[in-house]
């Protein structure tokens, strides 16, 4: 994840769709690394908690 330098609305929507589908089967995305760009984009859209992203 630390290689992500830009994230647009379409990519965040795709991640939300993946997260929703995984949740239906009791699974979740496991993030490795940190991306300020991804977190900022998700926060702008208000989905950082849904995607289980943290600033740290």
mmCIF file of the N, C-alpha and C atoms, coordinates in Angstrom:
data_MODEL
# 
_entry.id   MODEL 
# 
loop_
_atom_site.group_PDB 
_atom_site.id 
_atom_site.type_symbol 
_atom_site.label_atom_id 
_atom_site.label_alt_id 
_atom_site.label_comp_id 
_atom_site.label_asym_id 
_atom_site.label_entity_id 
_atom_site.label_seq_id 
_atom_site.pdbx_PDB_ins_code 
_atom_site.Cartn_x 
_atom_site.Cartn_y 
_atom_site.Cartn_z 
_atom_site.occupancy 
_atom_site.B_iso_or_equiv 
_atom_site.pdbx_formal_charge 
_atom_site.auth_seq_id 
_atom_site.auth_comp_id 
_atom_site.auth_asym_id 
_atom_site.auth_atom_id 
_atom_site.pdbx_PDB_model_num 
ATOM 1   N N  . UNK A 1 1  ? 0.818   -1.178  0.000  1.00 0.00 ? 1  UNK A N  1 
ATOM 2   C CA . UNK A 1 1  ? 0.000   0.000   0.000  1.00 0.00 ? 1  UNK A CA 1 
ATOM 3   C C  . UNK A 1 1  ? 0.870   1.254   0.000  1.00 0.00 ? 1  UNK A C  1 
ATOM 4   N N  . UNK A 1 2  ? 2.055   1.181   0.521  1.00 0.00 ? 2  UNK A N  1 
ATOM 5   C CA . UNK A 1 2  ? 2.900   2.368   0.616  1.00 0.00 ? 2  UNK A CA 1 
ATOM 6   C C  . UNK A 1 2  ? 3.338   2.896   -0.746 1.00 0.00 ? 2  UNK A C  1 
ATOM 7   N N  . UNK A 1 3  ? 3.116   2.139   -1.806 1.00 0.00 ? 3  UNK A N  1 
ATOM 8   C CA . UNK A 1 3  ? 3.451   2.597   -3.154 1.00 0.00 ? 3  UNK A CA 1 
ATOM 9   C C  . UNK A 1 3  ? 2.359   3.476   -3.760 1.00 0.00 ? 3  UNK A C  1 
ATOM 10  N N  . UNK A 1 4  ? 1.196   3.539   -3.120 1.00 0.00 ? 4  UNK A N  1 
ATOM 11  C CA . UNK A 1 4  ? 0.089   4.339   -3.646 1.00 0.00 ? 4  UNK A CA 1 
ATOM 12  C C  . UNK A 1 4  ? 0.390   5.814   -3.421 1.00 0.00 ? 4  UNK A C  1 
ATOM 13  N N  . UNK A 1 5  ? 0.442   6.579   -4.521 1.00 0.00 ? 5  UNK A N  1 
ATOM 14  C CA . UNK A 1 5  ? 0.713   8.009   -4.419 1.00 0.00 ? 5  UNK A CA 1 
ATOM 15  C C  . UNK A 1 5  ? -0.486  8.857   -4.821 1.00 0.00 ? 5  UNK A C  1 
ATOM 16  N N  . UNK A 1 6  ? -1.463  8.242   -5.495 1.00 0.00 ? 6  UNK A N  1 
ATOM 17  C CA . UNK A 1 6  ? -2.692  8.934   -5.893 1.00 0.00 ? 6  UNK A CA 1 
ATOM 18  C C  . UNK A 1 6  ? -3.858  7.965   -5.817 1.00 0.00 ? 6  UNK A C  1 
ATOM 19  N N  . UNK A 1 7  ? -5.016  8.489   -5.445 1.00 0.00 ? 7  UNK A N  1 
ATOM 20  C CA . UNK A 1 7  ? -6.223  7.660   -5.415 1.00 0.00 ? 7  UNK A CA 1 
ATOM 21  C C  . UNK A 1 7  ? -7.396  8.533   -5.833 1.00 0.00 ? 7  UNK A C  1 
ATOM 22  N N  . UNK A 1 8  ? -8.127  8.101   -6.840 1.00 0.00 ? 8  UNK A N  1 
ATOM 23  C CA . UNK A 1 8  ? -9.281  8.869   -7.297 1.00 0.00 ? 8  UNK A CA 1 
ATOM 24  C C  . UNK A 1 8  ? -10.570 8.245   -6.757 1.00 0.00 ? 8  UNK A C  1 
ATOM 25  N N  . UNK A 1 9  ? -11.663 8.915   -7.023 1.00 0.00 ? 9  UNK A N  1 
ATOM 26  C CA . UNK A 1 9  ? -12.959 8.456   -6.521 1.00 0.00 ? 9  UNK A CA 1 
ATOM 27  C C  . UNK A 1 9  ? -13.298 7.053   -7.013 1.00 0.00 ? 9  UNK A C  1 
ATOM 28  N N  . UNK A 1 10 ? -12.990 6.767   -8.272 1.00 0.00 ? 10 UNK A N  1 
ATOM 29  C CA . UNK A 1 10 ? -13.299 5.442   -8.827 1.00 0.00 ? 10 UNK A CA 1 
ATOM 30  C C  . UNK A 1 10 ? -12.547 4.341   -8.084 1.00 0.00 ? 10 UNK A C  1 
ATOM 31  N N  . UNK A 1 11 ? -11.305 4.582   -7.743 1.00 0.00 ? 11 UNK A N  1 
ATOM 32  C CA . UNK A 1 11 ? -10.540 3.547   -7.026 1.00 0.00 ? 11 UNK A CA 1 
ATOM 33  C C  . UNK A 1 11 ? -11.077 3.350   -5.614 1.00 0.00 ? 11 UNK A C  1 
ATOM 34  N N  . UNK A 1 12 ? -11.494 4.427   -4.975 1.00 0.00 ? 12 UNK A N  1 
ATOM 35  C CA . UNK A 1 12 ? -12.079 4.321   -3.629 1.00 0.00 ? 12 UNK A CA 1 
ATOM 36  C C  . UNK A 1 12 ? -13.408 3.574   -3.703 1.00 0.00 ? 12 UNK A C  1 
ATOM 37  N N  . UNK A 1 13 ? -14.212 3.834   -4.728 1.00 0.00 ? 13 UNK A N  1 
ATOM 38  C CA . UNK A 1 13 ? -15.477 3.118   -4.900 1.00 0.00 ? 13 UNK A CA 1 
ATOM 39  C C  . UNK A 1 13 ? -15.233 1.627   -5.099 1.00 0.00 ? 13 UNK A C  1 
ATOM 40  N N  . UNK A 1 14 ? -14.218 1.295   -5.861 1.00 0.00 ? 14 UNK A N  1 
ATOM 41  C CA . UNK A 1 14 ? -13.878 -0.105  -6.083 1.00 0.00 ? 14 UNK A CA 1 
ATOM 42  C C  . UNK A 1 14 ? -13.475 -0.780  -4.774 1.00 0.00 ? 14 UNK A C  1 
ATOM 43  N N  . UNK A 1 15 ? -12.669 -0.106  -3.981 1.00 0.00 ? 15 UNK A N  1 
ATOM 44  C CA . UNK A 1 15 ? -12.264 -0.656  -2.685 1.00 0.00 ? 15 UNK A CA 1 
ATOM 45  C C  . UNK A 1 15 ? -13.464 -0.822  -1.755 1.00 0.00 ? 15 UNK A C  1 
ATOM 46  N N  . UNK A 1 16 ? -14.390 0.130   -1.785 1.00 0.00 ? 16 UNK A N  1 
ATOM 47  C CA . UNK A 1 16 ? -15.598 0.022   -0.954 1.00 0.00 ? 16 UNK A CA 1 
ATOM 48  C C  . UNK A 1 16 ? -16.448 -1.166  -1.389 1.00 0.00 ? 16 UNK A C  1 
ATOM 49  N N  . UNK A 1 17 ? -16.548 -1.375  -2.680 1.00 0.00 ? 17 UNK A N  1 
ATOM 50  C CA . UNK A 1 17 ? -17.304 -2.519  -3.192 1.00 0.00 ? 17 UNK A CA 1 
ATOM 51  C C  . UNK A 1 17 ? -16.655 -3.830  -2.756 1.00 0.00 ? 17 UNK A C  1 
ATOM 52  N N  . UNK A 1 18 ? -15.348 -3.898  -2.857 1.00 0.00 ? 18 UNK A N  1 
ATOM 53  C CA . UNK A 1 18 ? -14.624 -5.085  -2.399 1.00 0.00 ? 18 UNK A CA 1 
ATOM 54  C C  . UNK A 1 18 ? -14.843 -5.307  -0.917 1.00 0.00 ? 18 UNK A C  1 
ATOM 55  N N  . UNK A 1 19 ? -14.723 -4.252  -0.130 1.00 0.00 ? 19 UNK A N  1 
ATOM 56  C CA . UNK A 1 19 ? -14.909 -4.363  1.323  1.00 0.00 ? 19 UNK A CA 1 
ATOM 57  C C  . UNK A 1 19 ? -16.322 -4.854  1.646  1.00 0.00 ? 19 UNK A C  1 
ATOM 58  N N  . UNK A 1 20 ? -17.319 -4.331  0.943  1.00 0.00 ? 20 UNK A N  1 
ATOM 59  C CA . UNK A 1 20 ? -18.708 -4.740  1.174  1.00 0.00 ? 20 UNK A CA 1 
ATOM 60  C C  . UNK A 1 20 ? -18.893 -6.222  0.864  1.00 0.00 ? 20 UNK A C  1 
ATOM 61  N N  . UNK A 1 21 ? -18.356 -6.668  -0.265 1.00 0.00 ? 21 UNK A N  1 
ATOM 62  C CA . UNK A 1 21 ? -18.481 -8.081  -0.634 1.00 0.00 ? 21 UNK A CA 1 
ATOM 63  C C  . UNK A 1 21 ? -17.743 -8.989  0.333  1.00 0.00 ? 21 UNK A C  1 
ATOM 64  N N  . UNK A 1 22 ? -16.582 -8.583  0.776  1.00 0.00 ? 22 UNK A N  1 
ATOM 65  C CA . UNK A 1 22 ? -15.840 -9.388  1.742  1.00 0.00 ? 22 UNK A CA 1 
ATOM 66  C C  . UNK A 1 22 ? -16.583 -9.477  3.074  1.00 0.00 ? 22 UNK A C  1 
ATOM 67  N N  . UNK A 1 23 ? -17.183 -8.369  3.502  1.00 0.00 ? 23 UNK A N  1 
ATOM 68  C CA . UNK A 1 23 ? -17.901 -8.349  4.779  1.00 0.00 ? 23 UNK A CA 1 
ATOM 69  C C  . UNK A 1 23 ? -19.066 -9.330  4.780  1.00 0.00 ? 23 UNK A C  1 
ATOM 70  N N  . UNK A 1 24 ? -19.669 -9.529  3.624  1.00 0.00 ? 24 UNK A N  1 
ATOM 71  C CA . UNK A 1 24 ? -20.791 -10.468 3.525  1.00 0.00 ? 24 UNK A CA 1 
ATOM 72  C C  . UNK A 1 24 ? -20.364 -11.904 3.803  1.00 0.00 ? 24 UNK A C  1 
ATOM 73  N N  . UNK A 1 25 ? -19.083 -12.185 3.668  1.00 0.00 ? 25 UNK A N  1 
ATOM 74  C CA . UNK A 1 25 ? -18.575 -13.535 3.934  1.00 0.00 ? 25 UNK A CA 1 
ATOM 75  C C  . UNK A 1 25 ? -17.642 -13.550 5.152  1.00 0.00 ? 25 UNK A C  1 
ATOM 76  N N  . UNK A 1 26 ? -17.827 -12.539 6.025  1.00 0.00 ? 26 UNK A N  1 
ATOM 77  C CA . UNK A 1 26 ? -17.057 -12.460 7.272  1.00 0.00 ? 26 UNK A CA 1 
ATOM 78  C C  . UNK A 1 26 ? -15.558 -12.272 7.041  1.00 0.00 ? 26 UNK A C  1 
ATOM 79  N N  . UNK A 1 27 ? -15.189 -11.594 5.976  1.00 0.00 ? 27 UNK A N  1 
ATOM 80  C CA . UNK A 1 27 ? -13.789 -11.306 5.673  1.00 0.00 ? 27 UNK A CA 1 
ATOM 81  C C  . UNK A 1 27 ? -13.579 -9.802  5.611  1.00 0.00 ? 27 UNK A C  1 
ATOM 82  N N  . UNK A 1 28 ? -12.331 -9.385  5.528  1.00 0.00 ? 28 UNK A N  1 
ATOM 83  C CA . UNK A 1 28 ? -12.041 -7.967  5.399  1.00 0.00 ? 28 UNK A CA 1 
ATOM 84  C C  . UNK A 1 28 ? -10.711 -7.764  4.685  1.00 0.00 ? 28 UNK A C  1 
ATOM 85  N N  . UNK A 1 29 ? -10.505 -6.565  4.183  1.00 0.00 ? 29 UNK A N  1 
ATOM 86  C CA . UNK A 1 29 ? -9.233  -6.223  3.554  1.00 0.00 ? 29 UNK A CA 1 
ATOM 87  C C  . UNK A 1 29 ? -8.181  -6.108  4.652  1.00 0.00 ? 29 UNK A C  1 
ATOM 88  N N  . UNK A 1 30 ? -7.016  -6.660  4.400  1.00 0.00 ? 30 UNK A N  1 
ATOM 89  C CA . UNK A 1 30 ? -5.893  -6.499  5.313  1.00 0.00 ? 30 UNK A CA 1 
ATOM 90  C C  . UNK A 1 30 ? -4.887  -5.576  4.646  1.00 0.00 ? 30 UNK A C  1 
ATOM 91  N N  . UNK A 1 31 ? -4.669  -4.422  5.235  1.00 0.00 ? 31 UNK A N  1 
ATOM 92  C CA . UNK A 1 31 ? -3.761  -3.426  4.671  1.00 0.00 ? 31 UNK A CA 1 
ATOM 93  C C  . UNK A 1 31 ? -2.343  -3.660  5.158  1.00 0.00 ? 31 UNK A C  1 
ATOM 94  N N  . UNK A 1 32 ? -1.402  -3.495  4.266  1.00 0.00 ? 32 UNK A N  1 
ATOM 95  C CA . UNK A 1 32 ? 0.019   -3.604  4.598  1.00 0.00 ? 32 UNK A CA 1 
ATOM 96  C C  . UNK A 1 32 ? 0.694   -2.319  4.141  1.00 0.00 ? 32 UNK A C  1 
ATOM 97  N N  . UNK A 1 33 ? 1.358   -1.645  5.036  1.00 0.00 ? 33 UNK A N  1 
ATOM 98  C CA . UNK A 1 33 ? 1.985   -0.378  4.710  1.00 0.00 ? 33 UNK A CA 1 
ATOM 99  C C  . UNK A 1 33 ? 1.039   0.775   4.981  1.00 0.00 ? 33 UNK A C  1 
ATOM 100 N N  . UNK A 1 34 ? 1.408   1.949   4.483  1.00 0.00 ? 34 UNK A N  1 
ATOM 101 C CA . UNK A 1 34 ? 0.642   3.158   4.736  1.00 0.00 ? 34 UNK A CA 1 
ATOM 102 C C  . UNK A 1 34 ? 0.691   4.041   3.496  1.00 0.00 ? 34 UNK A C  1 
ATOM 103 N N  . UNK A 1 35 ? -0.423  4.663   3.168  1.00 0.00 ? 35 UNK A N  1 
ATOM 104 C CA . UNK A 1 35 ? -0.478  5.599   2.048  1.00 0.00 ? 35 UNK A CA 1 
ATOM 105 C C  . UNK A 1 35 ? -1.267  6.826   2.472  1.00 0.00 ? 35 UNK A C  1 
ATOM 106 N N  . UNK A 1 36 ? -0.568  7.953   2.589  1.00 0.00 ? 36 UNK A N  1 
ATOM 107 C CA . UNK A 1 36 ? -1.250  9.198   2.936  1.00 0.00 ? 36 UNK A CA 1 
ATOM 108 C C  . UNK A 1 36 ? -2.260  9.579   1.860  1.00 0.00 ? 36 UNK A C  1 
ATOM 109 N N  . UNK A 1 37 ? -1.920  9.324   0.597  1.00 0.00 ? 37 UNK A N  1 
ATOM 110 C CA . UNK A 1 37 ? -2.813  9.673   -0.512 1.00 0.00 ? 37 UNK A CA 1 
ATOM 111 C C  . UNK A 1 37 ? -4.107  8.864   -0.451 1.00 0.00 ? 37 UNK A C  1 
ATOM 112 N N  . UNK A 1 38 ? -4.001  7.576   -0.189 1.00 0.00 ? 38 UNK A N  1 
ATOM 113 C CA . UNK A 1 38 ? -5.191  6.728   -0.104 1.00 0.00 ? 38 UNK A CA 1 
ATOM 114 C C  . UNK A 1 38 ? -6.040  7.127   1.092  1.00 0.00 ? 38 UNK A C  1 
ATOM 115 N N  . UNK A 1 39 ? -5.400  7.364   2.229  1.00 0.00 ? 39 UNK A N  1 
ATOM 116 C CA . UNK A 1 39 ? -6.147  7.763   3.419  1.00 0.00 ? 39 UNK A CA 1 
ATOM 117 C C  . UNK A 1 39 ? -6.855  9.095   3.182  1.00 0.00 ? 39 UNK A C  1 
ATOM 118 N N  . UNK A 1 40 ? -6.157  10.065  2.591  1.00 0.00 ? 40 UNK A N  1 
ATOM 119 C CA . UNK A 1 40 ? -6.753  11.388  2.342  1.00 0.00 ? 40 UNK A CA 1 
ATOM 120 C C  . UNK A 1 40 ? -7.948  11.291  1.406  1.00 0.00 ? 40 UNK A C  1 
ATOM 121 N N  . UNK A 1 41 ? -7.828  10.494  0.359  1.00 0.00 ? 41 UNK A N  1 
ATOM 122 C CA . UNK A 1 41 ? -8.940  10.338  -0.582 1.00 0.00 ? 41 UNK A CA 1 
ATOM 123 C C  . UNK A 1 41 ? -10.133 9.676   0.100  1.00 0.00 ? 41 UNK A C  1 
ATOM 124 N N  . UNK A 1 42 ? -9.877  8.642   0.877  1.00 0.00 ? 42 UNK A N  1 
ATOM 125 C CA . UNK A 1 42 ? -10.966 7.953   1.588  1.00 0.00 ? 42 UNK A CA 1 
ATOM 126 C C  . UNK A 1 42 ? -11.607 8.878   2.621  1.00 0.00 ? 42 UNK A C  1 
ATOM 127 N N  . UNK A 1 43 ? -10.794 9.668   3.291  1.00 0.00 ? 43 UNK A N  1 
ATOM 128 C CA . UNK A 1 43 ? -11.319 10.592  4.302  1.00 0.00 ? 43 UNK A CA 1 
ATOM 129 C C  . UNK A 1 43 ? -12.179 11.672  3.656  1.00 0.00 ? 43 UNK A C  1 
ATOM 130 N N  . UNK A 1 44 ? -11.757 12.161  2.510  1.00 0.00 ? 44 UNK A N  1 
ATOM 131 C CA . UNK A 1 44 ? -12.540 13.164  1.783  1.00 0.00 ? 44 UNK A CA 1 
ATOM 132 C C  . UNK A 1 44 ? -13.934 12.639  1.463  1.00 0.00 ? 44 UNK A C  1 
ATOM 133 N N  . UNK A 1 45 ? -14.002 11.355  1.135  1.00 0.00 ? 45 UNK A N  1 
ATOM 134 C CA . UNK A 1 45 ? -15.288 10.727  0.803  1.00 0.00 ? 45 UNK A CA 1 
ATOM 135 C C  . UNK A 1 45 ? -16.005 10.184  2.037  1.00 0.00 ? 45 UNK A C  1 
ATOM 136 N N  . UNK A 1 46 ? -15.347 10.247  3.190  1.00 0.00 ? 46 UNK A N  1 
ATOM 137 C CA . UNK A 1 46 ? -15.970 9.801   4.437  1.00 0.00 ? 46 UNK A CA 1 
ATOM 138 C C  . UNK A 1 46 ? -16.044 8.292   4.598  1.00 0.00 ? 46 UNK A C  1 
ATOM 139 N N  . UNK A 1 47 ? -15.134 7.558   3.959  1.00 0.00 ? 47 UNK A N  1 
ATOM 140 C CA . UNK A 1 47 ? -15.188 6.097   4.027  1.00 0.00 ? 47 UNK A CA 1 
ATOM 141 C C  . UNK A 1 47 ? -13.937 5.478   4.661  1.00 0.00 ? 47 UNK A C  1 
ATOM 142 N N  . UNK A 1 48 ? -13.096 6.296   5.294  1.00 0.00 ? 48 UNK A N  1 
ATOM 143 C CA . UNK A 1 48 ? -11.871 5.748   5.873  1.00 0.00 ? 48 UNK A CA 1 
ATOM 144 C C  . UNK A 1 48 ? -12.159 4.716   6.965  1.00 0.00 ? 48 UNK A C  1 
ATOM 145 N N  . UNK A 1 49 ? -13.206 4.912   7.746  1.00 0.00 ? 49 UNK A N  1 
ATOM 146 C CA . UNK A 1 49 ? -13.560 3.945   8.782  1.00 0.00 ? 49 UNK A CA 1 
ATOM 147 C C  . UNK A 1 49 ? -14.115 2.662   8.144  1.00 0.00 ? 49 UNK A C  1 
ATOM 148 N N  . UNK A 1 50 ? -14.973 2.817   7.150  1.00 0.00 ? 50 UNK A N  1 
ATOM 149 C CA . UNK A 1 50 ? -15.530 1.651   6.449  1.00 0.00 ? 50 UNK A CA 1 
ATOM 150 C C  . UNK A 1 50 ? -14.425 0.791   5.846  1.00 0.00 ? 50 UNK A C  1 
ATOM 151 N N  . UNK A 1 51 ? -13.383 1.439   5.317  1.00 0.00 ? 51 UNK A N  1 
ATOM 152 C CA . UNK A 1 51 ? -12.273 0.713   4.727  1.00 0.00 ? 51 UNK A CA 1 
ATOM 153 C C  . UNK A 1 51 ? -11.220 0.312   5.760  1.00 0.00 ? 51 UNK A C  1 
ATOM 154 N N  . UNK A 1 52 ? -11.455 0.670   7.006  1.00 0.00 ? 52 UNK A N  1 
ATOM 155 C CA . UNK A 1 52 ? -10.535 0.346   8.106  1.00 0.00 ? 52 UNK A CA 1 
ATOM 156 C C  . UNK A 1 52 ? -9.138  0.893   7.838  1.00 0.00 ? 52 UNK A C  1 
ATOM 157 N N  . UNK A 1 53 ? -9.095  2.130   7.337  1.00 0.00 ? 53 UNK A N  1 
ATOM 158 C CA . UNK A 1 53 ? -7.815  2.807   7.101  1.00 0.00 ? 53 UNK A CA 1 
ATOM 159 C C  . UNK A 1 53 ? -7.506  3.688   8.305  1.00 0.00 ? 53 UNK A C  1 
ATOM 160 N N  . UNK A 1 54 ? -6.252  3.780   8.639  1.00 0.00 ? 54 UNK A N  1 
ATOM 161 C CA . UNK A 1 54 ? -5.864  4.668   9.731  1.00 0.00 ? 54 UNK A CA 1 
ATOM 162 C C  . UNK A 1 54 ? -4.769  5.597   9.256  1.00 0.00 ? 54 UNK A C  1 
ATOM 163 N N  . UNK A 1 55 ? -4.654  6.721   9.924  1.00 0.00 ? 55 UNK A N  1 
ATOM 164 C CA . UNK A 1 55 ? -3.624  7.703   9.564  1.00 0.00 ? 55 UNK A CA 1 
ATOM 165 C C  . UNK A 1 55 ? -2.229  7.195   9.935  1.00 0.00 ? 55 UNK A C  1 
ATOM 166 N N  . UNK A 1 56 ? -2.161  6.257   10.828 1.00 0.00 ? 56 UNK A N  1 
ATOM 167 C CA . UNK A 1 56 ? -0.845  5.812   11.318 1.00 0.00 ? 56 UNK A CA 1 
ATOM 168 C C  . UNK A 1 56 ? -0.301  4.671   10.544 1.00 0.00 ? 56 UNK A C  1 
# 
